Amino acid sequence: MTEQIEAKLAELGLILPEAAAPVASYVPAVEFGGLLHISGQLPFNDGELMTGRMGAGRDLSYGQTAAQRCGLMLVAQMKQALGDLSRVARIVKLGVFVNSAPEFTDQPKVANGASELMADLFGDAGRHARSAVGVAALPLNAVVEVDAIVAVR
């Protein structure tokens, strides 16, 4: 499965990054009871953190790209934690946090950047439940943060 995912990433013009190290006192992923819980991942594009606030200088396309980049980092964390992406049985749930101005209400559209990536990479097993919420601020002024629950073999 790892090769299939890497081929799909190449087809999409994306590269799987190295899994990011934690920025505080937590671990990136915990496997327990057949589930892999992945800590919130931030969006990096060409090594630079994507920052800002949706509805205050950041357009929908930027937010969707940022969510997709968070999704890429989730996959990198899966690969690091599991050793092989063939252990992924299902993407169960994504939690998407969007740095939002009070009047911004398109959090679900932003979250689609991560959701669509999971479906592209994992097919039906990538279709998942999801939360998409607006928040007043995110660590390091990131525009989006995404966490995940993954069923594993």
MARBA-3410 file (N, C-alpha, C, O; in Angstrom, 1 decimal):
153
0.8,-1.2,0.0,0.0,0.0,0.0,0.9,1.3,0.0,0.5,2.3,-0.6 ~ 2.0,1.2,0.7,2.9,2.4,0.7,3.2,2.8,-0.7,3.2,4.0,-1.0 ~ 3.6,1.9,-1.6,3.9,2.2,-2.9,2.8,2.8,-3.7,2.9,3.8,-4.5 ~ 1.5,2.3,-3.5,0.4,2.9,-4.1,0.1,4.3,-3.7,-0.2,5.2,-4.5 ~ 0.3,4.6,-2.4,0.1,5.9,-1.9,1.2,6.9,-2.4,0.9,8.0,-2.8
2.4,6.4,-2.5,3.5,7.3,-3.0,3.2,7.5,-4.5,3.5,8.6,-5.0 ~ 2.7,6.6,-5.2,2.4,6.8,-6.6,1.3,7.8,-6.8,1.3,8.6,-7.7 ~ 0.3,7.7,-5.9,-0.9,8.6,-6.0,-0.4,10.0,-5.6,-0.8,11.0,-6.2 ~ 0.5,10.1,-4.6,1.0,11.4,-4.3,1.8,12.1,-5.4,1.6,13.2,-5.7 ~ 2.6,11.2,-6.1,3.3,11.7,-7.3,2.3,12.2,-8.4,2.6,13.2,-9.0
1.3,11.4,-8.6,0.2,11.8,-9.6,-0.4,13.1,-9.2,-0.7,13.9,-10.1 ~ -0.5,13.4,-7.9,-1.1,14.7,-7.4,-0.1,15.8,-7.4,-0.4,16.9,-7.0 ~ 1.2,15.5,-7.6,2.3,16.5,-7.6,2.7,16.8,-6.1,3.2,17.9,-5.9 ~ 2.5,15.8,-5.2,2.8,16.0,-3.8,3.9,15.1,-3.4,4.1,14.0,-3.9 ~ 4.6,15.5,-2.3,5.7,14.7,-1.8,5.4,14.5,-0.3,5.0,15.5,0.4
5.5,13.3,0.2,5.3,13.0,1.6,6.5,13.5,2.4,7.6,13.2,2.2 ~ 6.2,14.5,3.3,7.3,15.1,4.1,7.8,14.1,5.2,7.2,13.1,5.4 ~ 8.9,14.5,5.8,9.3,13.8,7.0,8.3,14.1,8.1,7.8,15.3,8.2 ~ 8.0,13.2,9.0,7.1,13.4,10.1,7.7,14.5,11.0,8.9,14.5,11.4 ~ 6.9,15.5,11.4,7.3,16.6,12.2,7.5,16.1,13.7,6.7,15.3,14.2
8.5,16.7,14.3,8.7,16.4,15.7,7.7,17.3,16.5,7.3,18.3,16.1 ~ 7.3,16.8,17.7,6.4,17.6,18.6,7.1,18.9,18.9,8.3,19.0,19.1 ~ 6.2,20.0,19.1,6.7,21.3,19.5,6.5,21.6,21.0,6.8,22.6,21.5 ~ 6.0,20.6,21.7,5.7,20.7,23.2,5.8,19.4,23.8,6.4,18.4,23.3 ~ 5.2,19.2,25.0,5.3,18.0,25.8,4.2,17.0,25.4,3.2,16.9,26.1
4.3,16.3,24.3,3.4,15.3,23.8,4.1,14.4,22.8,5.2,14.7,22.4 ~ 3.5,13.3,22.4,4.0,12.4,21.4,3.2,12.6,20.2,2.0,12.9,20.2 ~ 3.7,12.4,19.0,3.0,12.6,17.7,1.9,11.7,17.5,0.9,12.0,16.9 ~ 2.0,10.4,18.0,1.0,9.4,17.8,1.0,8.4,18.9,2.0,8.0,19.4 ~ -0.2,7.8,19.2,-0.3,6.8,20.2,-1.2,5.7,19.5,-2.3,6.0,19.1
-0.7,4.5,19.5,-1.5,3.3,19.0,-2.0,2.6,20.2,-1.3,2.2,21.1 ~ -3.3,2.4,20.2,-4.0,1.7,21.4,-5.3,1.2,20.9,-6.1,1.8,20.3 ~ -5.6,-0.1,21.3,-6.9,-0.7,21.0,-7.2,-0.7,19.5,-8.4,-0.5,19.2 ~ -6.3,-0.9,18.7,-6.6,-1.0,17.2,-6.7,0.4,16.6,-7.1,0.4,15.4 ~ -6.5,1.4,17.3,-6.6,2.8,16.8,-5.2,3.5,16.9,-4.5,3.3,17.9
-4.9,4.3,15.9,-3.8,5.2,16.0,-4.3,6.6,16.2,-5.0,7.1,15.3 ~ -4.0,7.3,17.3,-4.5,8.6,17.5,-3.3,9.5,17.2,-2.2,9.4,17.8 ~ -3.5,10.4,16.2,-2.4,11.3,15.8,-2.7,12.7,16.3,-3.8,13.3,16.1 ~ -1.7,13.3,17.0,-1.8,14.7,17.5,-2.0,15.6,16.3,-1.7,15.3,15.2 ~ -2.5,16.8,16.6,-2.7,17.9,15.6,-1.5,18.2,14.9,-0.4,18.4,15.4
-1.6,18.3,13.5,-0.5,18.6,12.6,-0.7,19.9,12.0,-1.9,20.3,11.7 ~ 0.4,20.6,11.8,0.3,22.0,11.2,0.7,21.9,9.8,1.3,21.0,9.3 ~ 0.3,23.0,9.0,0.6,23.0,7.6,1.9,23.6,7.2,2.2,24.7,7.5 ~ 2.7,22.8,6.5,4.0,23.3,6.0,4.0,23.2,4.5,3.6,22.2,3.9 ~ 4.4,24.3,3.8,4.5,24.3,2.4,5.9,24.7,2.0,6.3,25.9,2.3
6.7,23.9,1.4,8.1,24.1,1.1,8.9,24.5,2.3,9.7,25.4,2.3 ~ 8.6,23.8,3.4,9.3,24.0,4.7,8.8,25.2,5.5,9.4,25.4,6.6 ~ 7.9,26.0,5.0,7.4,27.2,5.7,6.0,26.9,6.3,5.2,26.4,5.6 ~ 5.8,27.3,7.5,4.5,27.2,8.1,3.5,28.1,7.5,3.8,29.3,7.2 ~ 2.4,27.6,7.1,1.3,28.4,6.6,0.5,29.1,7.7,-0.1,28.4,8.5
0.5,30.4,7.7,0.0,31.1,8.9,-1.2,32.0,8.4,-1.4,32.2,7.2 ~ -1.8,32.6,9.4,-2.8,33.6,9.2,-4.2,33.2,9.6,-4.3,32.2,10.3 ~ -5.2,34.0,9.3,-6.5,33.8,9.8,-7.5,33.8,8.6,-7.5,34.7,7.8 ~ -8.3,32.8,8.5,-9.3,32.7,7.5,-10.3,33.8,7.7,-10.8,34.1,8.8 ~ -10.7,34.5,6.6,-11.6,35.6,6.7,-11.0,36.9,7.1,-11.6,38.0,7.2
-9.6,36.9,7.2,-8.9,38.1,7.5,-7.6,38.1,6.8,-6.5,38.0,7.4 ~ -7.7,38.1,5.5,-6.5,38.1,4.7,-6.1,36.8,4.0,-5.2,36.8,3.2 ~ -6.7,35.7,4.4,-6.5,34.4,3.8,-7.7,34.0,3.0,-8.8,33.9,3.6 ~ -7.6,33.6,1.8,-8.7,33.1,1.0,-8.9,31.6,1.1,-8.1,30.9,1.7 ~ -10.1,31.2,0.6,-10.5,29.8,0.8,-9.4,28.8,0.2,-9.2,27.8,0.7
-8.9,29.2,-1.0,-7.9,28.3,-1.6,-6.7,28.1,-0.7,-6.1,27.0,-0.6 ~ -6.2,29.2,-0.1,-5.1,29.1,0.9,-5.4,28.1,2.0,-4.6,27.3,2.4 ~ -6.6,28.3,2.6,-7.0,27.4,3.7,-7.1,25.9,3.3,-6.7,25.1,4.0 ~ -7.7,25.7,2.1,-7.8,24.3,1.6,-6.4,23.7,1.4,-6.2,22.5,1.7 ~ -5.5,24.5,0.8,-4.1,24.0,0.6,-3.5,23.7,2.0,-2.8,22.7,2.1
-3.7,24.6,2.9,-3.1,24.4,4.3,-3.7,23.1,4.9,-2.9,22.3,5.5 ~ -5.0,22.8,4.7,-5.6,21.6,5.3,-5.0,20.4,4.6,-4.8,19.4,5.2 ~ -4.8,20.5,3.3,-4.2,19.4,2.5,-2.8,19.1,3.1,-2.4,17.9,3.2 ~ -2.0,20.2,3.3,-0.7,20.0,3.9,-0.7,19.3,5.2,0.2,18.6,5.6 ~ -1.7,19.7,6.1,-1.9,19.0,7.3,-2.1,17.5,7.1,-1.6,16.7,7.8
-3.0,17.2,6.1,-3.2,15.8,5.8,-2.0,15.1,5.4,-1.8,13.9,5.7 ~ -1.1,15.7,4.6,0.2,15.1,4.2,1.0,14.8,5.5,1.6,13.7,5.6 ~ 1.0,15.7,6.4,1.8,15.4,7.6,1.1,14.3,8.5,1.8,13.6,9.1 ~ -0.2,14.2,8.4,-0.9,13.1,9.1,-0.4,11.8,8.5,-0.1,10.8,9.2 ~ -0.3,11.7,7.2,0.1,10.5,6.5,1.6,10.2,6.9,2.0,9.0,7.1
2.4,11.2,6.9,3.8,11.0,7.4,3.9,10.5,8.8,4.7,9.6,9.1 ~ 3.0,11.0,9.7,3.0,10.4,11.0,2.5,9.0,11.1,3.0,8.2,11.8 ~ 1.5,8.7,10.2,1.1,7.3,10.1,2.2,6.4,9.7,2.5,5.3,10.3 ~ 3.0,6.8,8.7,4.1,6.0,8.2,5.1,5.8,9.3,5.7,4.7,9.4 ~ 5.4,6.9,10.0,6.5,6.8,11.0,6.0,5.9,12.2,6.8,5.1,12.7
4.8,6.0,12.6,4.3,5.3,13.7,4.0,3.8,13.4,4.3,2.9,14.3 ~ 3.6,3.5,12.2,3.2,2.2,11.8,4.3,1.4,11.1,4.2,0.2,11.0 ~ 5.2,2.1,10.5,6.3,1.5,9.8,5.9,1.2,8.3,6.8,1.2,7.5 ~ 4.6,1.0,8.1,4.2,0.7,6.7,2.7,1.1,6.6,1.9,0.8,7.5 ~ 2.4,1.8,5.6,1.0,2.3,5.4,0.0,1.2,5.1,-1.2,1.5,5.1
0.5,0.0,4.8,-0.4,-1.1,4.6,-1.2,-1.5,5.9,-2.2,-2.2,5.9 ~ -0.7,-1.0,7.0,-1.4,-1.2,8.3,-2.6,-0.3,8.5,-3.4,-0.6,9.4 ~ -2.7,0.7,7.7,-3.9,1.6,7.8,-5.1,0.8,7.2,-5.2,0.4,6.1 ~ -6.1,0.6,8.1,-7.3,-0.1,7.7,-8.4,0.9,7.3,-9.2,0.7,6.4 ~ -8.4,2.1,8.0,-9.5,3.1,7.7,-9.1,4.4,8.4,-8.6,4.4,9.5
-9.3,5.5,7.7,-9.3,6.8,8.4,-10.7,7.0,9.1,-11.7,7.1,8.4 ~ -10.7,7.0,10.4,-11.9,7.0,11.1,-12.5,8.4,11.3,-13.6,8.6,11.0 ~ -11.6,9.3,11.7,-12.1,10.7,12.0,-11.0,11.7,11.8,-9.8,11.4,12.2 ~ -11.3,12.9,11.3,-10.4,14.0,11.3,-11.0,15.1,12.1,-12.2,15.3,12.1 ~ -10.2,15.8,12.9,-10.6,17.0,13.6,-9.9,18.1,13.0,-8.6,18.2,13.0
-10.6,19.1,12.4,-10.0,20.2,11.7,-10.3,21.5,12.4,-11.4,21.8,12.7 ~ -9.2,22.2,12.8,-9.3,23.5,13.5,-8.9,24.6,12.6,-7.7,24.5,12.1 ~ -9.7,25.5,12.4,-9.4,26.6,11.4,-9.3,27.9,12.2,-10.2,28.4,12.8 ~ -8.2,28.6,12.0,-7.9,29.9,12.6,-8.8,30.9,11.9,-8.6,31.2,10.7 ~ -9.9,31.3,12.5,-11.0,32.0,11.8,-11.3,33.4,12.4,-11.4,33.5,13.6
-11.6,34.3,11.5,-12.2,35.6,12.0,-13.6,35.3,12.4,-14.2,34.3,11.9 ~ -14.2,36.1,13.2,-15.6,35.8,13.7,-16.6,35.6,12.6,-17.5,34.8,12.8 ~ -16.5,36.3,11.5,-17.5,36.3,10.5,-17.2,35.1,9.5,-18.0,34.9,8.6 ~ -16.1,34.4,9.6,-15.8,33.3,8.7,-16.6,32.1,9.1,-16.5,31.6,10.2 ~ -17.3,31.5,8.1,-18.1,30.3,8.4,-17.9,29.2,7.4,-18.7,28.3,7.4
-16.9,29.2,6.6,-16.6,28.2,5.7,-15.6,27.1,6.1,-14.8,26.6,5.3 ~ -15.6,26.9,7.4,-14.6,25.9,8.0,-14.8,24.5,7.3,-13.8,23.9,7.0 ~ -16.0,24.0,7.0,-16.1,22.8,6.3,-15.4,22.8,4.9,-14.9,21.7,4.5 ~ -15.5,23.9,4.2,-14.9,24.0,2.9,-13.3,23.9,3.0,-12.7,23.3,2.2 ~ -12.8,24.6,4.1,-11.4,24.5,4.3,-11.0,23.1,4.6,-10.0,22.5,4.1
-11.8,22.4,5.5,-11.5,21.0,5.9,-11.5,20.1,4.7,-10.8,19.0,4.8 ~ -12.2,20.4,3.7,-12.2,19.5,2.5,-10.8,19.3,1.9,-10.6,18.2,1.3 ~ -9.9,20.2,2.1,-8.5,20.0,1.7,-7.9,18.7,2.2,-7.2,18.0,1.5 ~ -8.1,18.5,3.5,-7.6,17.3,4.2,-8.5,16.1,3.8,-7.9,15.0,3.6 ~ -9.8,16.2,3.9,-10.7,15.1,3.6,-10.5,14.5,2.2,-10.5,13.3,2.0
-10.4,15.4,1.2,-10.3,14.9,-0.1,-9.0,14.2,-0.3,-8.9,13.3,-1.1 ~ -7.9,14.7,0.3,-6.6,14.0,0.2,-6.7,12.6,0.8,-6.2,11.6,0.2 ~ -7.4,12.4,1.9,-7.5,11.1,2.5,-8.3,10.1,1.5,-7.9,9.0,1.4 ~ -9.3,10.6,0.9,-10.1,9.8,0.0,-9.3,9.5,-1.3,-9.3,8.4,-1.8 ~ -8.5,10.5,-1.7,-7.6,10.3,-2.9,-6.6,9.2,-2.6,-6.3,8.3,-3.5
-6.0,9.2,-1.4,-4.9,8.3,-1.1,-5.4,6.9,-0.7,-4.7,5.9,-1.0 ~ -6.5,6.9,0.1,-6.9,5.6,0.7,-8.2,5.0,0.1,-8.7,4.0,0.5 ~ -8.8,5.7,-0.9,-10.0,5.3,-1.5,-11.1,5.3,-0.5,-11.2,6.2,0.4 ~ -12.0,4.3,-0.5,-13.1,4.2,0.4,-12.7,4.2,1.9,-13.4,4.7,2.8 ~ -11.5,3.6,2.1,-11.0,3.5,3.5,-10.5,4.9,4.0,-10.3,5.1,5.2
-10.5,5.9,3.1,-10.1,7.2,3.4,-11.3,8.1,3.8,-11.1,9.3,4.2 ~ -12.5,7.6,3.5,-13.7,8.4,3.8,-14.0,8.3,5.3,-13.9,7.2,5.9 ~ -14.2,9.4,6.0,-14.2,9.5,7.4,-15.2,10.4,8.0,-15.8,11.2,7.3 ~ -15.5,10.2,9.3,-16.2,11.2,10.0,-15.3,12.5,10.3,-14.1,12.3,10.1 ~ -15.9,13.6,10.6,-15.1,14.8,10.7,-15.8,15.9,11.5,-17.0,16.0,11.6
-14.9,16.7,12.2,-15.3,17.9,12.8,-14.5,19.0,12.1,-13.4,18.8,11.8 ~ -15.2,20.2,11.9,-14.5,21.3,11.3,-15.0,22.5,12.1,-16.1,22.9,12.0 ~ -14.1,23.1,12.9,-14.5,24.2,13.8,-13.6,25.4,13.6,-12.4,25.3,13.3 ~ -14.1,26.5,13.8,-13.4,27.8,13.8,-12.8,28.0,15.2,-13.6,27.8,16.2 ~ -11.6,28.5,15.3,-11.0,28.8,16.6,-10.4,30.2,16.5,-10.1,30.7,15.4
-10.2,30.8,17.7,-9.7,32.2,17.7,-8.2,32.3,17.4,-7.7,33.3,16.9 ~ -7.4,31.2,17.7,-6.0,31.2,17.5,-5.5,29.8,17.5,-6.1,28.9,18.0 ~ -4.4,29.5,16.8,-3.7,28.2,16.7,-2.3,28.4,17.1,-1.7,29.5,16.9 ~ -1.6,27.3,17.5,-0.2,27.5,17.8,0.6,28.0,16.6,0.4,27.7,15.5 ~ 1.6,28.9,16.9,2.5,29.5,16.0,1.7,30.3,14.9,2.3,30.5,13.8
0.5,30.7,15.1,-0.4,31.4,14.2,-0.7,30.6,12.9,-1.0,31.1,11.9 ~ -0.6,29.2,13.1,-1.0,28.4,11.9,-2.4,28.7,11.5,-3.3,29.0,12.3 ~ -2.7,28.6,10.2,-4.0,28.8,9.7,-4.9,27.6,9.9,-6.2,27.8,10.0 ~ -4.4,26.4,10.0,-5.2,25.2,10.2,-4.4,24.2,11.0,-3.1,24.2,10.9 ~ -5.1,23.4,11.7,-4.5,22.2,12.4,-5.4,21.1,12.3,-6.6,21.2,12.4
-4.9,19.9,12.0,-5.7,18.7,11.8,-5.2,17.5,12.6,-4.0,17.3,12.6 ~ -6.1,16.9,13.4,-5.7,15.6,14.1,-6.5,14.5,13.5,-7.4,14.7,12.7 ~ -6.1,13.2,13.9,-6.8,12.1,13.2,-6.9,10.9,14.2,-6.1,10.8,15.1 ~ -7.9,10.1,13.9,-8.0,8.8,14.5,-8.0,7.8,13.3,-8.8,7.9,12.4 ~ -7.1,6.8,13.4,-7.0,5.8,12.3,-7.1,4.4,12.8,-6.5,4.1,13.8
-7.9,3.6,12.1,-8.0,2.2,12.5,-6.8,1.5,11.8,-6.5,1.7,10.7 ~ -6.2,0.6,12.6,-5.0,-0.1,12.1,-5.1,-1.6,12.2,-5.9,-2.1,13.0 ~ -4.4,-2.2,11.3,-4.3,-3.7,11.3,-3.2,-4.2,12.2,-3.0,-5.4,12.3
END
